């Protein structure tokens, strides 16, 4: 029995390390560098629902981008606050701002995909960039870096949408929650960048994503998953991406920075929606991502069980081997994606994230998450 348990634990360690070695191809690669250019006309599309305060802060940052040929399409998705008034104020003073106003509609109530479709139809340019109302660009070269990755073949640009780090004076008891949000976001990026680097693009994030209107229409937009409440970003990428039509854009100037959730409850509801969406990925993607998650969970569970019943020296050797492989890859990727401070608490964050995701998975079995906002 003891030898069987040791072999099983060793197998879990090997599988888990195999995934991290796959991610190493992305982690140790140089950030995507292309010659910056300003020739491609771009439409930046932002869908907003009750985001008046965030729009007040971020519209000036989008309009201040160092890019001469772009329009900013602002969608008011049936807001109940003064989102529309804020958008109209900026439209009056800057001709680059275009308005799409979505009113309450029984057939498409609270459906972000419908609102985004109207925004895409409004766009006069073929090259589209998407971000969220609570996202600010990390630099005034965001559009330039993202747009420069488009080519005739590359119609899909996968960017990185980070979350803001709490200032020291703000941290307090929310410091750990902030680290967990950022770590979960980082791990998601490591996976979708890592698998994309291997020719298996499966998702992107609407906080920082680009694709062409041509690609959107060729894939009939969101029609195949319009009935699903979320997934305007990852399900579209899952559907439209091929091994040859995408490109990664991960230069620090191309990042966007979002306001992180500030309570466990709001994070819980957000991740419930995300997990529900992931269940609609292609089968190969679900199996691959599931195997990675299960190998992570079984590593920590197997560590405890093996230490109780197997010679601790052998178990410790396997644990050290796995942690070295993991930390080498994660440390490199954290530095690349500008999250180096997380390296000191990776193991703790990983354990909490596994437990958190398990609770969400069990909750989703018995109830469905609510609509977008």
Residue frames as qw, qx, qy, qz and C-alpha x, y, z in Angstrom:
[[0.000, 0.884, 0.467, 0.000, 0.00, 0.00, 0.00],
 [0.314, -0.798, 0.074, 0.510, 2.75, 2.43, 0.96],
 [0.391, -0.179, 0.581, 0.691, 4.66, 1.87, -2.28],
 [0.215, 0.594, 0.685, 0.363, 1.46, 2.34, -4.30],
 [0.128, -0.926, -0.290, 0.204, 0.77, 5.59, -2.50],
 [0.371, -0.611, 0.305, 0.629, 4.30, 6.81, -3.20],
 [0.353, 0.135, 0.690, 0.618, 4.03, 5.91, -6.88],
 [0.095, 0.783, 0.592, 0.163, 0.67, 7.70, -7.12],
 [0.218, -0.897, -0.074, 0.378, 2.08, 10.83, -5.48],
 [0.410, -0.364, 0.497, 0.673, 5.13, 10.73, -7.74],
 [0.308, 0.437, 0.704, 0.468, 2.83, 10.48, -10.76],
 [0.025, -0.920, -0.387, 0.062, 0.89, 13.55, -9.62],
 [0.343, -0.743, 0.195, 0.541, 4.15, 15.46, -9.17],
 [0.416, -0.056, 0.640, 0.644, 5.36, 14.48, -12.66],
 [0.198, 0.672, 0.640, 0.316, 2.07, 15.52, -14.28],
 [0.159, -0.935, -0.219, 0.227, 2.03, 18.81, -12.41],
 [0.390, -0.587, 0.361, 0.611, 5.64, 19.57, -13.32],
 [0.437, 0.267, 0.678, 0.527, 4.90, 18.67, -16.93],
 [0.117, 0.879, 0.445, 0.125, 2.35, 21.50, -17.08],
 [0.268, -0.894, 0.076, 0.352, 4.78, 23.99, -15.57],
 [0.491, -0.258, 0.563, 0.613, 7.43, 22.94, -18.07],
 [0.338, 0.592, 0.613, 0.400, 4.91, 23.62, -20.84],
 [0.067, -0.968, -0.237, 0.042, 4.29, 27.10, -19.39],
 [0.545, -0.553, 0.235, 0.585, 8.06, 27.66, -19.29],
 [0.491, 0.328, 0.499, 0.635, 8.03, 28.18, -23.05],
 [0.006, 0.872, 0.303, 0.384, 6.03, 31.35, -22.44],
 [0.529, -0.826, -0.065, 0.184, 7.62, 32.36, -19.13],
 [0.606, -0.437, 0.321, 0.582, 11.19, 32.30, -20.49],
 [0.479, 0.528, 0.439, 0.547, 10.36, 33.82, -23.87],
 [0.174, -0.096, -0.052, 0.979, 10.99, 37.51, -24.43],
 [0.308, 0.611, 0.461, -0.565, 7.96, 39.80, -24.32],
 [0.566, 0.556, 0.531, 0.298, 6.43, 40.24, -27.76],
 [0.151, -0.631, 0.131, 0.750, 8.23, 43.05, -29.55],
 [0.535, 0.560, 0.520, 0.360, 7.14, 44.48, -32.89],
 [0.251, 0.096, 0.123, 0.955, 7.92, 47.70, -34.70],
 [0.112, 0.614, 0.549, -0.555, 5.42, 50.26, -33.41],
 [0.116, 0.200, 0.516, 0.825, 3.36, 51.93, -36.10],
 [0.193, 0.407, 0.451, -0.771, 0.43, 54.32, -36.20],
 [0.182, 0.112, -0.574, -0.791, -1.13, 53.59, -39.57],
 [0.199, -0.317, -0.909, -0.183, -3.95, 51.15, -38.77],
 [0.395, -0.386, -0.012, -0.834, -7.27, 52.86, -37.97],
 [0.265, -0.102, -0.903, 0.323, -8.58, 51.45, -34.69],
 [0.509, -0.535, -0.215, -0.639, -11.93, 51.44, -32.91],
 [0.126, 0.120, -0.805, 0.567, -11.70, 51.15, -29.12],
 [0.558, -0.408, -0.482, -0.539, -14.93, 49.68, -27.71],
 [0.046, 0.100, -0.740, 0.664, -16.00, 49.95, -24.07],
 [0.473, -0.474, -0.625, -0.400, -19.26, 48.48, -22.78],
 [0.046, 0.177, -0.542, 0.820, -20.50, 50.16, -19.60],
 [0.493, -0.558, -0.592, -0.308, -23.30, 49.39, -17.19],
 [0.518, -0.842, -0.134, -0.063, -23.61, 51.75, -14.23],
 [0.781, -0.081, -0.026, 0.619, -20.01, 52.87, -14.58],
 [0.119, 0.957, 0.127, 0.234, -20.31, 56.66, -14.42],
 [0.456, -0.841, 0.258, 0.134, -17.52, 57.13, -11.86],
 [0.730, -0.184, 0.496, 0.433, -15.07, 54.87, -13.67],
 [0.530, 0.634, 0.387, 0.409, -15.84, 56.52, -17.01],
 [0.081, -0.996, 0.011, -0.037, -15.15, 59.95, -15.54],
 [0.530, -0.678, 0.440, 0.257, -11.67, 58.75, -14.61],
 [0.652, -0.114, 0.652, 0.369, -10.78, 56.62, -17.61],
 [0.551, 0.754, 0.344, 0.095, -12.25, 58.30, -20.69],
 [0.060, 0.957, -0.258, -0.116, -9.58, 61.05, -20.50],
 [0.491, -0.495, 0.681, 0.225, -6.88, 58.34, -20.34],
 [0.673, 0.325, 0.632, 0.206, -8.22, 56.57, -23.43],
 [0.390, 0.900, 0.187, 0.050, -8.51, 59.83, -25.33],
 [0.166, -0.896, 0.381, 0.153, -4.93, 60.75, -24.34],
 [0.870, -0.035, 0.424, 0.251, -3.48, 57.73, -26.14],
 [0.065, -0.649, 0.471, 0.594, -0.54, 58.50, -28.42],
 [0.392, 0.208, 0.834, 0.329, -2.26, 57.25, -31.55],
 [0.101, 0.239, -0.148, -0.954, -3.55, 59.56, -34.27],
 [0.477, 0.023, -0.540, -0.693, -6.24, 57.46, -35.89],
 [0.185, -0.213, -0.943, 0.174, -8.77, 55.94, -33.50],
 [0.453, -0.449, -0.194, -0.745, -12.34, 56.32, -32.38],
 [0.025, -0.064, 0.835, -0.546, -13.71, 55.58, -28.92],
 [0.519, -0.312, -0.553, -0.573, -17.06, 53.79, -28.96],
 [0.111, -0.116, 0.712, -0.683, -18.75, 54.02, -25.57],
 [0.445, -0.309, -0.741, -0.397, -21.73, 51.74, -25.01],
 [0.359, -0.213, 0.483, -0.769, -24.29, 52.52, -22.36],
 [0.351, -0.112, -0.910, -0.191, -25.84, 49.16, -21.60],
 [0.503, -0.600, -0.494, -0.379, -29.17, 50.19, -20.05],
 [0.357, 0.054, -0.569, 0.739, -27.56, 51.87, -17.05],
 [0.325, -0.772, -0.542, -0.065, -29.62, 53.16, -14.16],
 [0.414, -0.621, -0.097, 0.659, -27.05, 55.77, -13.09],
 [0.273, 0.892, -0.007, -0.360, -25.79, 58.77, -15.10],
 [0.644, -0.146, 0.573, 0.485, -23.46, 56.75, -17.35],
 [0.468, 0.633, 0.495, 0.368, -25.14, 58.09, -20.48],
 [0.032, -0.996, -0.076, 0.013, -24.78, 61.70, -19.33],
 [0.511, -0.644, 0.412, 0.393, -21.06, 61.21, -18.71],
 [0.605, 0.146, 0.614, 0.485, -20.59, 59.70, -22.17],
 [0.294, 0.834, 0.403, 0.236, -22.56, 62.51, -23.81],
 [0.253, -0.931, 0.089, 0.247, -20.45, 65.11, -22.00],
 [0.496, -0.432, 0.557, 0.507, -17.24, 63.74, -23.51],
 [0.516, 0.425, 0.642, 0.375, -18.85, 63.26, -26.93],
 [0.138, 0.956, 0.255, -0.044, -19.71, 66.95, -27.04],
 [0.181, -0.902, 0.312, 0.235, -16.07, 67.96, -26.63],
 [0.240, -0.452, 0.788, 0.343, -14.30, 65.24, -28.65],
 [0.702, 0.365, -0.234, -0.565, -15.47, 64.03, -32.05],
 [0.311, 0.311, -0.897, -0.037, -13.62, 60.72, -31.58],
 [0.257, 0.054, 0.828, -0.496, -16.20, 59.65, -29.00],
 [0.454, -0.109, -0.605, -0.645, -19.14, 57.72, -30.47],
 [0.438, -0.120, 0.599, -0.660, -22.21, 56.72, -28.45],
 [0.449, -0.150, -0.810, -0.346, -24.21, 53.51, -28.49],
 [0.378, -0.190, 0.475, -0.771, -27.18, 53.68, -26.15],
 [0.360, -0.139, -0.904, -0.182, -28.85, 50.35, -25.37],
 [0.496, -0.306, 0.170, -0.795, -32.26, 50.66, -23.74],
 [0.472, -0.082, 0.802, -0.357, -34.09, 48.08, -21.65],
 [0.592, 0.241, -0.528, -0.559, -35.35, 45.31, -23.85],
 [0.852, -0.211, 0.311, -0.364, -37.18, 42.16, -22.82],
 [0.943, 0.306, -0.127, 0.018, -35.43, 39.94, -25.33],
 [0.686, 0.371, -0.342, 0.524, -31.91, 41.04, -24.44],
 [0.452, -0.854, 0.036, -0.255, -32.24, 42.31, -20.89],
 [0.517, -0.738, 0.432, 0.045, -28.80, 42.65, -19.29],
 [0.918, 0.167, 0.255, 0.255, -27.10, 40.85, -22.18],
 [0.261, -0.749, 0.316, 0.521, -23.65, 42.36, -22.62],
 [0.480, -0.004, 0.710, 0.515, -23.06, 40.44, -25.85],
 [0.289, 0.762, 0.554, 0.173, -26.00, 42.16, -27.51],
 [0.105, -0.960, -0.012, 0.259, -24.69, 45.56, -26.42],
 [0.427, -0.507, 0.538, 0.521, -21.19, 44.74, -27.68],
 [0.493, 0.349, 0.695, 0.390, -22.61, 43.59, -31.01],
 [0.178, 0.930, 0.322, 0.029, -24.23, 46.99, -31.46],
 [0.281, -0.847, 0.264, 0.366, -20.92, 48.64, -30.61],
 [0.522, -0.167, 0.670, 0.501, -19.05, 46.52, -33.16],
 [0.399, 0.628, 0.603, 0.286, -21.64, 47.38, -35.82],
 [0.019, -0.980, -0.119, 0.159, -21.15, 51.05, -34.96],
 [0.521, -0.546, 0.383, 0.532, -17.37, 50.83, -35.49],
 [0.549, 0.788, -0.101, -0.258, -16.11, 52.33, -38.72],
 [0.136, 0.678, -0.720, -0.063, -12.77, 50.49, -38.53],
 [0.859, 0.081, -0.482, -0.153, -11.95, 46.83, -39.03],
 [0.533, 0.137, -0.662, 0.508, -9.42, 46.64, -36.18],
 [0.543, -0.689, -0.185, -0.442, -11.10, 46.62, -32.77],
 [0.312, 0.209, -0.715, 0.590, -9.71, 46.91, -29.26],
 [0.597, -0.596, -0.421, -0.334, -11.79, 46.07, -26.20],
 [0.254, 0.141, -0.654, 0.699, -11.44, 47.07, -22.57],
 [0.326, -0.637, -0.697, 0.054, -13.71, 47.59, -19.58],
 [0.097, -0.885, -0.141, -0.433, -14.95, 50.79, -18.00],
 [0.617, -0.777, 0.121, 0.020, -12.94, 50.19, -14.82],
 [0.851, -0.019, 0.183, 0.492, -9.70, 49.59, -16.75],
 [0.072, 0.944, -0.179, -0.269, -7.05, 52.19, -17.30],
 [0.820, 0.486, -0.203, 0.224, -4.24, 51.73, -19.82],
 [0.770, -0.452, -0.033, 0.450, -0.82, 51.21, -18.24],
 [0.354, -0.326, 0.248, 0.841, 0.66, 53.78, -20.61],
 [0.415, 0.668, 0.064, -0.614, -0.32, 56.20, -23.37],
 [0.224, 0.439, -0.748, -0.444, 1.08, 53.65, -25.84],
 [0.565, 0.072, 0.770, -0.287, -1.53, 50.97, -25.10],
 [0.720, 0.590, 0.195, -0.309, -3.33, 51.33, -28.45],
 [0.346, 0.760, -0.514, -0.195, -0.05, 51.57, -30.32],
 [0.185, -0.382, 0.904, -0.053, 1.36, 48.36, -28.85],
 [0.607, 0.231, 0.712, -0.268, -1.83, 46.36, -29.26],
 [0.630, 0.696, 0.092, -0.332, -2.60, 47.64, -32.77],
 [0.174, 0.721, -0.628, -0.236, 0.97, 47.06, -33.99],
 [0.390, -0.191, 0.900, -0.026, 0.50, 43.30, -33.50],
 [0.714, 0.496, 0.376, -0.320, -2.27, 43.10, -36.11],
 [0.083, -0.349, 0.702, 0.616, -1.23, 41.73, -39.50],
 [0.597, 0.141, -0.444, -0.654, -3.12, 40.27, -42.43],
 [0.593, -0.028, -0.805, -0.020, -2.79, 36.85, -40.80],
 [0.274, -0.196, -0.715, 0.612, -2.96, 37.83, -37.12],
 [0.258, -0.520, -0.384, -0.718, -6.54, 38.97, -36.55],
 [0.694, -0.645, -0.293, -0.132, -6.70, 38.28, -32.81],
 [0.292, 0.537, -0.489, 0.623, -4.51, 39.99, -30.20],
 [0.713, -0.526, -0.457, 0.071, -4.38, 38.56, -26.67],
 [0.105, 0.670, -0.324, 0.660, -3.41, 41.21, -24.10],
 [0.465, -0.193, -0.727, 0.468, -2.89, 41.17, -20.35],
 [0.327, -0.706, -0.164, -0.607, -5.42, 42.77, -18.04],
 [0.422, 0.034, -0.688, 0.589, -3.87, 43.18, -14.60],
 [0.418, -0.799, -0.413, -0.128, -5.39, 44.33, -11.33],
 [0.062, 0.799, -0.277, 0.530, -4.08, 47.26, -9.31],
 [0.600, -0.095, -0.629, 0.486, -1.90, 46.60, -6.30],
 [0.383, -0.866, -0.317, -0.047, -3.19, 48.19, -3.11],
 [0.194, 0.720, -0.351, 0.567, -1.12, 51.07, -1.85],
 [0.408, 0.043, -0.757, 0.508, 0.53, 50.38, 1.49],
 [0.182, -0.037, 0.411, -0.892, -1.75, 52.79, 3.34],
 [0.684, 0.003, -0.193, -0.704, -4.82, 51.07, 1.83],
 [0.447, 0.173, -0.876, -0.062, -3.75, 47.51, 2.42],
 [0.535, -0.295, 0.443, -0.656, -4.81, 46.64, 5.95],
 [0.629, -0.011, 0.744, -0.227, -6.90, 43.48, 6.16],
 [0.752, 0.582, 0.150, -0.270, -7.61, 43.59, 2.41],
 [0.016, 0.711, -0.646, -0.279, -3.98, 43.02, 1.48],
 [0.398, -0.113, 0.907, 0.084, -4.35, 39.24, 1.24],
 [0.575, 0.587, 0.532, -0.204, -7.54, 39.50, -0.84],
 [0.323, 0.858, -0.224, -0.330, -5.75, 41.85, -3.21],
 [0.129, -0.515, 0.819, 0.216, -2.87, 39.39, -3.56],
 [0.520, 0.175, 0.834, -0.060, -5.30, 36.53, -4.21],
 [0.539, 0.754, 0.246, -0.286, -7.11, 38.50, -6.95],
 [0.221, 0.813, -0.463, -0.275, -3.83, 39.37, -8.61],
 [0.295, -0.340, 0.887, 0.102, -2.47, 35.83, -8.28],
 [0.605, 0.377, 0.687, -0.144, -5.61, 34.27, -9.74],
 [0.477, 0.837, 0.008, -0.269, -5.45, 36.73, -12.64],
 [0.002, 0.707, -0.674, -0.215, -1.77, 36.00, -13.15],
 [0.454, -0.112, 0.884, 0.028, -2.30, 32.23, -13.14],
 [0.632, 0.599, 0.448, -0.202, -5.12, 32.54, -15.67],
 [0.355, 0.864, -0.266, -0.239, -2.79, 34.58, -17.90],
 [0.226, -0.524, 0.808, 0.144, 0.07, 32.12, -17.46],
 [0.580, 0.179, 0.794, -0.033, -2.26, 29.38, -18.66],
 [0.597, 0.717, 0.336, -0.128, -3.85, 31.14, -21.63],
 [0.200, 0.859, -0.430, -0.194, -0.54, 32.67, -22.74],
 [0.380, -0.430, 0.815, 0.079, 1.26, 29.40, -22.07],
 [0.633, 0.287, 0.719, 0.008, -1.11, 27.22, -24.06],
 [0.481, 0.850, 0.073, -0.203, -1.35, 29.87, -26.78],
 [0.040, -0.763, 0.603, 0.228, 2.44, 29.77, -27.08],
 [0.408, -0.145, 0.895, 0.109, 2.06, 26.06, -27.75],
 [0.185, 0.004, -0.677, -0.712, -0.48, 26.71, -30.51],
 [0.247, -0.473, -0.844, -0.047, -3.59, 26.12, -28.41],
 [0.104, -0.150, 0.172, -0.968, -5.24, 29.52, -27.81],
 [0.228, -0.427, -0.874, -0.036, -8.37, 28.99, -25.76],
 [0.195, -0.849, -0.475, 0.127, -9.31, 32.31, -24.12],
 [0.304, 0.345, -0.087, 0.883, -8.64, 36.01, -23.74],
 [0.181, -0.557, -0.590, 0.555, -9.90, 38.69, -21.37],
 [0.181, 0.814, 0.449, 0.320, -12.23, 41.51, -22.31],
 [0.354, -0.856, -0.031, 0.375, -10.19, 43.90, -20.18],
 [0.050, -0.717, 0.501, 0.482, -7.55, 43.85, -22.91],
 [0.633, 0.194, 0.731, 0.162, -8.38, 42.15, -26.18],
 [0.256, 0.566, -0.283, -0.731, -8.21, 42.93, -29.87],
 [0.509, 0.181, 0.803, 0.253, -9.72, 41.36, -32.95],
 [0.051, 0.065, -0.445, -0.892, -10.94, 42.38, -36.37],
 [0.603, 0.249, 0.238, -0.719, -14.54, 42.99, -37.30],
 [0.606, 0.337, -0.605, -0.392, -13.94, 40.57, -40.18],
 [0.238, 0.114, -0.939, 0.220, -13.11, 37.78, -37.73],
 [0.326, 0.138, 0.590, -0.726, -16.18, 38.66, -35.68],
 [0.668, 0.338, -0.032, -0.662, -18.54, 38.42, -38.64],
 [0.491, 0.329, -0.779, -0.210, -16.86, 35.31, -40.08],
 [0.188, -0.020, -0.926, 0.326, -17.69, 33.55, -36.81],
 [0.345, -0.596, -0.586, -0.428, -21.25, 34.93, -36.66],
 [0.203, -0.641, 0.250, -0.697, -20.31, 37.07, -33.69],
 [0.221, -0.250, 0.776, -0.535, -21.60, 35.76, -30.38],
 [0.715, -0.025, -0.246, -0.654, -24.55, 33.85, -31.86],
 [0.690, 0.039, -0.723, -0.002, -23.34, 30.38, -30.90],
 [0.451, -0.244, -0.680, 0.524, -23.20, 31.38, -27.22],
 [0.155, -0.440, -0.068, -0.882, -25.56, 34.35, -27.02],
 [0.699, -0.507, -0.380, -0.331, -27.73, 32.37, -24.59],
 [0.721, -0.237, -0.412, 0.504, -24.83, 32.15, -22.11],
 [0.226, -0.941, -0.231, 0.098, -24.82, 35.07, -19.71],
 [0.263, -0.830, 0.361, 0.335, -21.07, 35.73, -19.82],
 [0.736, -0.039, 0.563, 0.373, -18.17, 34.85, -22.10],
 [0.459, 0.878, 0.074, -0.118, -18.16, 37.71, -24.60],
 [0.046, 0.823, -0.556, -0.104, -14.36, 37.52, -24.41],
 [0.332, -0.391, 0.858, 0.042, -13.18, 33.99, -23.63],
 [0.678, 0.313, 0.655, -0.114, -15.94, 32.11, -25.45],
 [0.546, 0.811, -0.043, -0.205, -15.42, 34.20, -28.57],
 [0.042, 0.712, -0.693, -0.105, -11.67, 33.51, -28.47],
 [0.542, -0.132, 0.825, -0.094, -12.36, 29.83, -27.77],
 [0.689, 0.535, 0.463, -0.156, -14.55, 29.76, -30.86],
 [0.491, 0.867, -0.031, -0.085, -12.59, 31.99, -33.25],
 [0.187, -0.778, 0.581, 0.150, -8.91, 31.40, -32.42],
 [0.954, 0.275, -0.106, 0.050, -6.81, 29.05, -34.53],
 [0.800, -0.342, 0.098, 0.483, -3.15, 28.07, -34.14],
 [0.537, 0.157, 0.272, 0.783, -2.20, 30.69, -36.74],
 [0.057, 0.727, 0.374, 0.573, -4.59, 33.68, -36.48],
 [0.478, -0.863, -0.162, -0.005, -3.64, 35.03, -33.05],
 [0.510, 0.448, -0.374, 0.632, -0.71, 36.84, -31.46],
 [0.570, -0.620, -0.411, 0.349, 0.28, 37.58, -27.86],
 [0.186, 0.719, -0.099, 0.662, 0.90, 41.18, -26.80],
 [0.715, -0.591, -0.328, 0.177, 2.52, 41.28, -23.35],
 [0.403, 0.352, -0.204, 0.820, 4.76, 44.33, -23.35],
 [0.231, -0.424, -0.596, 0.642, 4.26, 46.27, -20.09],
 [0.103, 0.188, -0.083, -0.973, 3.11, 49.33, -22.04],
 [0.403, -0.131, -0.654, -0.627, 0.24, 47.28, -23.46],
 [0.204, -0.285, -0.873, 0.338, -1.21, 46.22, -20.10],
 [0.346, -0.605, -0.213, -0.685, -4.47, 47.49, -18.70],
 [0.177, 0.046, -0.745, 0.642, -5.02, 47.95, -14.98],
 [0.455, -0.524, -0.535, -0.482, -8.40, 47.27, -13.38],
 [0.370, -0.490, 0.412, -0.673, -9.85, 48.04, -9.99],
 [0.307, 0.035, -0.948, 0.074, -9.78, 44.76, -8.00],
 [0.597, -0.554, -0.485, -0.317, -12.72, 43.39, -6.08],
 [0.012, 0.513, -0.508, 0.692, -12.60, 44.64, -2.51],
 [0.650, -0.257, 0.469, -0.539, -14.71, 41.99, -0.80],
 [0.233, -0.131, 0.960, 0.079, -14.78, 38.21, -0.74],
 [0.510, 0.484, 0.623, -0.342, -18.46, 38.27, -1.67],
 [0.467, 0.766, -0.106, -0.428, -17.97, 40.28, -4.86],
 [0.065, 0.529, -0.809, -0.247, -14.98, 38.14, -5.86],
 [0.410, 0.071, 0.897, -0.150, -17.02, 35.00, -5.20],
 [0.574, 0.621, 0.400, -0.353, -19.84, 36.14, -7.52],
 [0.325, 0.759, -0.411, -0.387, -17.40, 37.20, -10.24],
 [0.039, -0.400, 0.906, 0.136, -15.58, 33.87, -10.23],
 [0.556, 0.262, 0.741, -0.270, -18.85, 31.95, -10.24],
 [0.593, 0.716, 0.060, -0.363, -19.68, 33.52, -13.59],
 [0.193, 0.691, -0.656, -0.235, -16.19, 32.81, -14.92],
 [0.300, -0.190, 0.934, -0.048, -16.32, 29.15, -13.92],
 [0.629, 0.459, 0.533, -0.330, -19.75, 28.74, -15.50],
 [0.483, 0.769, -0.234, -0.347, -18.40, 30.16, -18.75],
 [0.034, -0.557, 0.818, 0.141, -15.40, 27.82, -18.75],
 [0.587, 0.076, 0.786, -0.176, -17.75, 24.83, -18.81],
 [0.670, 0.663, 0.243, -0.227, -18.62, 25.80, -22.41],
 [0.013, -0.701, 0.607, 0.375, -15.05, 25.62, -23.72],
 [0.734, 0.347, -0.528, -0.249, -14.08, 23.07, -26.34],
 [0.946, -0.305, -0.078, -0.075, -13.71, 19.60, -24.86],
 [0.786, 0.234, -0.263, 0.508, -9.93, 19.44, -25.37],
 [0.078, 0.581, -0.269, 0.765, -9.52, 22.74, -23.53],
 [0.686, -0.542, 0.072, -0.480, -11.74, 21.66, -20.64],
 [0.971, -0.132, -0.159, 0.121, -9.85, 18.39, -20.24],
 [0.608, 0.374, -0.278, 0.642, -6.46, 20.10, -20.33],
 [0.142, -0.588, 0.241, -0.759, -7.38, 22.84, -17.87],
 [0.830, -0.431, -0.033, -0.351, -9.14, 20.32, -15.64],
 [0.911, 0.026, -0.272, 0.308, -6.06, 18.10, -15.56],
 [0.343, 0.458, -0.328, 0.752, -3.90, 21.04, -14.49],
 [0.452, -0.552, 0.163, -0.682, -6.28, 22.06, -11.72],
 [0.940, -0.277, -0.115, -0.165, -6.68, 18.46, -10.48],
 [0.790, 0.189, -0.343, 0.472, -2.91, 17.89, -10.48],
 [0.051, 0.533, -0.323, 0.780, -2.46, 21.04, -8.37],
 [0.677, -0.461, 0.097, -0.565, -5.16, 19.98, -5.90],
 [0.976, -0.106, -0.190, 0.009, -3.91, 16.39, -5.69],
 [0.536, 0.434, -0.445, 0.571, -0.37, 17.58, -5.06],
 [0.183, -0.485, 0.421, -0.744, -1.33, 19.33, -1.83],
 [0.858, -0.259, 0.069, -0.439, -3.72, 16.58, -0.76],
 [0.930, 0.163, -0.301, 0.138, -1.20, 13.89, -1.64],
 [0.272, 0.557, -0.508, 0.598, 1.51, 15.73, 0.26],
 [0.508, -0.448, 0.389, -0.624, -0.46, 15.47, 3.49],
 [0.962, -0.062, 0.032, -0.263, -1.51, 11.84, 3.01],
 [0.807, 0.385, -0.374, 0.248, 1.94, 10.70, 1.87],
 [0.070, 0.589, -0.549, 0.589, 3.71, 12.29, 4.82],
 [0.695, -0.358, 0.339, -0.523, 1.44, 10.27, 7.11],
 [0.954, 0.007, 0.257, -0.154, 2.02, 6.87, 5.50],
 [0.827, 0.464, -0.091, 0.302, 5.24, 7.01, 3.44],
 [0.682, -0.271, -0.088, 0.673, 8.86, 7.65, 4.41],
 [0.020, 0.933, 0.181, -0.311, 9.07, 11.39, 4.81],
 [0.341, -0.515, 0.460, 0.638, 12.48, 11.63, 3.09],
 [0.324, 0.226, 0.762, 0.514, 11.05, 10.36, -0.20],
 [0.093, 0.831, 0.549, 0.022, 7.99, 12.57, 0.02],
 [0.213, -0.843, 0.029, 0.492, 10.11, 15.62, 0.85],
 [0.375, -0.239, 0.591, 0.673, 12.33, 14.99, -2.17],
 [0.225, 0.509, 0.726, 0.405, 9.29, 14.93, -4.46],
 [0.077, -0.906, -0.376, 0.180, 7.86, 18.06, -2.85],
 [0.307, -0.681, 0.236, 0.621, 11.12, 19.98, -3.21],
 [0.356, 0.046, 0.690, 0.628, 11.44, 18.90, -6.85],
 [0.129, 0.709, 0.650, 0.241, 7.93, 20.10, -7.65],
 [0.178, -0.909, -0.203, 0.317, 8.34, 23.42, -5.81],
 [0.381, -0.455, 0.394, 0.702, 11.65, 24.14, -7.56],
 [0.267, 0.291, 0.708, 0.586, 10.11, 23.56, -11.00],
 [0.021, -0.823, -0.562, -0.073, 7.03, 25.59, -10.12],
 [0.281, -0.844, -0.079, 0.450, 8.90, 28.50, -8.56],
 [0.405, -0.232, 0.473, 0.747, 11.41, 28.78, -11.40],
 [0.158, 0.451, 0.677, 0.559, 8.62, 29.11, -13.96],
 [0.168, -0.854, -0.492, -0.007, 6.31, 31.28, -11.86],
 [0.401, -0.669, 0.005, 0.626, 9.08, 33.62, -10.72],
 [0.306, -0.049, 0.508, 0.804, 10.07, 34.28, -14.32],
 [0.001, 0.579, 0.668, 0.467, 6.47, 34.83, -15.42],
 [0.294, -0.822, -0.404, 0.271, 5.68, 37.05, -12.41],
 [0.350, -0.492, 0.178, 0.777, 8.61, 39.29, -13.29],
 [0.198, 0.177, 0.644, 0.717, 7.48, 39.37, -16.91],
 [0.172, -0.659, -0.609, -0.407, 3.92, 40.37, -16.01],
 [0.030, 0.499, -0.231, 0.835, 5.06, 42.88, -13.35],
 [0.733, -0.545, -0.112, -0.392, 3.80, 40.98, -10.28],
 [0.542, 0.364, -0.675, 0.344, 7.11, 40.06, -8.57],
 [0.269, -0.412, 0.542, -0.682, 5.92, 40.65, -5.00],
 [0.869, -0.120, -0.017, -0.479, 3.60, 37.62, -5.20],
 [0.668, 0.332, -0.661, 0.085, 6.48, 35.16, -5.34],
 [0.006, 0.347, -0.732, 0.586, 6.86, 35.18, -1.55],
 [0.517, 0.033, 0.604, -0.606, 3.38, 33.79, -0.93],
 [0.471, 0.219, -0.641, -0.565, 2.80, 31.63, -4.01],
 [0.278, -0.067, -0.956, 0.058, 2.18, 28.38, -2.13],
 [0.113, 0.337, 0.653, -0.669, -0.26, 29.94, 0.33],
 [0.417, 0.382, -0.089, -0.820, -2.14, 31.72, -2.46],
 [0.397, 0.153, -0.807, -0.410, -2.26, 28.52, -4.49],
 [0.122, -0.200, -0.933, 0.274, -3.81, 26.55, -1.62],
 [0.228, 0.431, 0.432, -0.759, -6.41, 29.23, -0.93],
 [0.401, 0.355, -0.380, -0.754, -7.22, 29.55, -4.63],
 [0.291, 0.011, -0.934, -0.206, -7.74, 25.79, -4.98],
 [0.019, -0.355, -0.821, 0.447, -10.11, 25.75, -2.01],
 [0.257, 0.446, 0.129, -0.848, -11.91, 28.87, -3.23],
 [0.395, 0.253, -0.605, -0.643, -12.43, 27.37, -6.69],
 [0.197, -0.127, -0.972, 0.019, -13.68, 24.12, -5.19],
 [0.129, 0.436, 0.612, -0.647, -16.30, 25.98, -3.15],
 [0.352, 0.432, -0.175, -0.812, -17.39, 27.88, -6.28],
 [0.308, 0.124, -0.850, -0.409, -17.60, 24.67, -8.29],
 [0.091, -0.287, -0.922, 0.244, -19.80, 23.02, -5.65],
 [0.202, 0.476, 0.358, -0.777, -22.01, 26.13, -5.39],
 [0.345, 0.358, -0.425, -0.757, -22.51, 26.26, -9.15],
 [0.128, -0.065, -0.976, -0.167, -23.75, 22.68, -9.12],
 [0.044, -0.508, -0.806, 0.301, -26.83, 23.77, -7.17],
 [0.151, 0.861, 0.327, -0.359, -27.50, 27.32, -8.43],
 [0.587, 0.517, 0.262, 0.565, -26.74, 29.57, -11.37],
 [0.322, -0.318, -0.129, 0.882, -24.88, 32.90, -11.08],
 [0.246, 0.794, 0.370, -0.414, -26.65, 36.15, -11.89],
 [0.570, 0.741, 0.209, 0.286, -26.49, 38.24, -15.05],
 [0.516, 0.214, -0.084, 0.825, -23.66, 40.67, -15.79],
 [0.028, 0.073, -0.272, 0.959, -24.08, 43.44, -13.20]]
